[in-house]
Each structure stands twice: as C-alpha cells, then as structure tokens.
Amino acid sequence: MSAGHGVPQGPQPLPGVSHVVAVGSGKGGVGKTTVAVNLAVALGRMGYRVGLVDADIYGPNVPTMLGVTRQPNVIGENRIEPILSHGVKFISVGLISPGDKPMMMRGPMLHQIIRQFLMQVEWGDLDFLLIDLPPGTGDVVISLVQTVPLTGAVVVSTGSSVALEDARKALEMFHQVKVEVLGLVENMSQMRMPDGSMLDVFGAGGTERTAQQFGLEFLGSVDMNPAVRKGGDTGMPVALAGPDSELGRNFYDVAKKVVDAAERVADAEGDVLEIS
Ligand SMILES: Nc1ncnc2c1ncn2[C@@H]1O[C@H](COP(=O)(O)OP(=O)(O)OP(=O)(O)O)[C@@H](O)[C@H]1O
C-alpha cells in the first residue's frame, strides 16, 4: 500500500492488538499521564485487555503512577516482558533511563525506542494499547505513525485558554499525520470544595467548546481532586475504586466513550480492510 520512495515498509499492525490509541496534550502538566493511566486501569476493570506504552520522554511517570518501577525482564534474545500492574501491561522510557538522569536522545534513537516498545515487547493479545505521548508535538508521534497504524488519539487539556491554545496545535499535528482524533478530555475541570460548592479552577467547559469548534467529540471531564494526585503519587490510580465510586466514575465515563469511538473508527476502516 505504501508508495515506496525508498521506504522499505509502511506501518504494520501489531499482531493480536486491536486498537492502538495515543493519548496526547499540547501543554505539559495538564494531566495527560494521569488520564492515560486511569483510562488504562478503567478499561482493564471493564474487561478489556489493555497495555500502556509510556513514551513521555520528558516525564515518564507511568511506573510511579502504576506503582512498579523495576526493570522489565528480557526473554530470550531480545523480547521484553511488559510489567503487569493493576491489570495493565506497561513499558516505560522511565524504566530504561538510569536514576534521575534526564532522557537525552536524538531522533534516530528515539525512533528505535518507540519501535522497540511496540514490536519487541511481548504484548500478547490486547484490545487496547494506549500510548502516553510527550506533551507538545513532535518526533515521537512521527515515529509512532511510521511504525503502527493508530486507531486514533485522545487529546487531554484543561479548560484554560493557554492549555487549549496548545491543544489546538496537537489537534493540527494529528491531522497532519492523518491520525483520527477520537475526542477531547477536560482534566482538572472543577473542584468540589469541603462545603459542597464547585470551584472552577481552569475555566471549566473550555475543552468542550473547543471540541465543538473542531467538530470533534467531547469525551468528558475529570474533576480536580487531591485524591487523584495522591493516587498517582502512590501508585494506586483512583480508577481502582471502580465505576461507581465518586473518584473513579469520571474515568470510566471517558473510557466508555473511548471504546465507542475506537470501535466506530475501526468499523469505518473495516469497510476497506476486512478480509472475509
Ligand atoms: N484530576 C486531577 N486532580 C488532581 N490532580 C491531578 C489531576 N490530574 C492530574 N493531577 C496531578 O497533576 C500533576 C500533573 O499530572 P500529569 O503528570 O498526569 O500531567 P501530564 O500532562 O502527563 O504532564 P507531562 O506530560 O508534562 O509530564 C500530577 O501531580 C498529577 O497527580
């Protein structure tokens, strides 16, 4: 299918993996990793087989948030066994960077790592493989789309104008690399105060308006809650509390919409790709 031009191979589907979904943001610190981790845990609790690649070279926090920071085992010559935590198989750039040193990589090495994480890790059969991207736009996404076909991307933002300004750039980037945006999530939307009132910290509603402007789906909002931060810091994501919990509910609502959107995209593509 590829046009050639000296490129040996286009992106190849990962055997046994139904959906690869990238989680991105324009701005850093909006809670992209928190959303990716809780989404993964929620999908797992909903009965889906789920993997998570932490490709956030600037802040590989997935191991901390999932509570396991040990190195992965190598099987045989060059296969890597993903780490299993809370029902999620994961691998992280944080596990290969020694100590507290920053990850300094040039493009080709980064590309190799992304390929390795996708192709040399024993993912087994997965319904969803989520990819936690670094914030912003750039190399990792290009490596990713050159390696595997993506079902789509989820973009996380707060409702603030500056975060949304950057989220729009992320939307534009996904458009340029022909990755369908499954929808937008607003994180740290509102915060419930001890007296029961809601405090609007970052401009709640901004992400939904942005989604509408772009004709994209709004996948839901996640409240700001110190327990969410604590769950991340202690390796016990709040989604573990289940879909009926005050804390976890938001993430399950988002997860259901992601499943629906991914299946819709795959069905649309299946019209072309299905082999009977
Ligand atoms: N809904 C929330 N309520 C409270 N704290 C949150 C929430 N979402 C994220 N946080 C906290 O905000 C901080 C930043 O979150 P996180 O690391 O997930 O952001 P990020 O967008 O992935 O950052 P980066 O990609 O720049 O590393 C973390 O301390 C996290 O625990």
The ligand as a Tripos MOL2 file, in Angstrom:
@<TRIPOS>MOLECULE
LIG
   31    33     1     0     0
SMALL
NO_CHARGES

@<TRIPOS>ATOM
      1 N1         -7.7880   15.4800   38.0560 N.pl3     1 LIG1
      2 C1         -6.7360   15.7530   38.8290 C.ar      1 LIG1
      3 N2         -6.8880   16.1730   40.1190 N.ar      1 LIG1
      4 C2         -5.8070   16.4480   40.9020 C.ar      1 LIG1
      5 N3         -4.5390   16.3590   40.4900 N.ar      1 LIG1
      6 C3         -4.3300   15.9640   39.2130 C.ar      1 LIG1
      7 C4         -5.4020   15.6410   38.3290 C.ar      1 LIG1
      8 N4         -4.8630   15.2680   37.1330 N.ar      1 LIG1
      9 C5         -3.5320   15.3480   37.2790 C.ar      1 LIG1
     10 N5         -3.1980   15.7670   38.5190 N.ar      1 LIG1
     11 C6         -1.8510   15.9930   39.0370 C.3       1 LIG1
     12 O1         -1.2280   16.9920   38.2540 O.3       1 LIG1
     13 C7          0.1460   16.6930   38.0560 C.3       1 LIG1
     14 C8          0.4450   16.5980   36.5620 C.3       1 LIG1
     15 O2         -0.2470   15.4710   36.0460 O.3       1 LIG1
     16 P1          0.3840   14.5380   34.9460 P.3       1 LIG1
     17 O3          1.7810   14.1680   35.2850 O.co2     1 LIG1
     18 O4         -0.5940   13.4670   34.6930 O.co2     1 LIG1
     19 O5          0.4110   15.5660   33.7370 O.3       1 LIG1
     20 P2          0.9960   15.4150   32.2720 P.3       1 LIG1
     21 O6          0.1320   16.2410   31.4020 O.co2     1 LIG1
     22 O7          1.1440   13.9900   31.9150 O.co2     1 LIG1
     23 O8          2.4040   16.0390   32.4380 O.3       1 LIG1
     24 P3          3.6760   15.9430   31.4540 P.3       1 LIG1
     25 O9          3.2330   15.2470   30.2080 O.co2     1 LIG1
     26 O10         4.0570   17.3580   31.2770 O.co2     1 LIG1
     27 O11         4.6800   15.1150   32.2160 O.co2     1 LIG1
     28 C9          0.4130   15.3830   38.7980 C.3       1 LIG1
     29 O12         0.9040   15.6760   40.0690 O.3       1 LIG1
     30 C10        -0.9730   14.7500   38.9060 C.3       1 LIG1
     31 O13        -1.1010   13.9060   40.0410 O.3       1 LIG1
@<TRIPOS>BOND
     1     1     2 1
     2     2     3 ar
     3     2     7 ar
     4     3     4 ar
     5     4     5 ar
     6     5     6 ar
     7     6     7 ar
     8     6    10 ar
     9     7     8 ar
    10     8     9 ar
    11     9    10 ar
    12    10    11 1
    13    11    12 1
    14    11    30 1
    15    12    13 1
    16    13    14 1
    17    13    28 1
    18    14    15 1
    19    15    16 1
    20    16    17 2
    21    16    18 1
    22    16    19 1
    23    19    20 1
    24    20    21 2
    25    20    22 1
    26    20    23 1
    27    23    24 1
    28    24    25 2
    29    24    26 1
    30    24    27 1
    31    28    29 1
    32    28    30 1
    33    30    31 1
@<TRIPOS>SUBSTRUCTURE
     1 LIG1         1 GROUP 0 **** ****
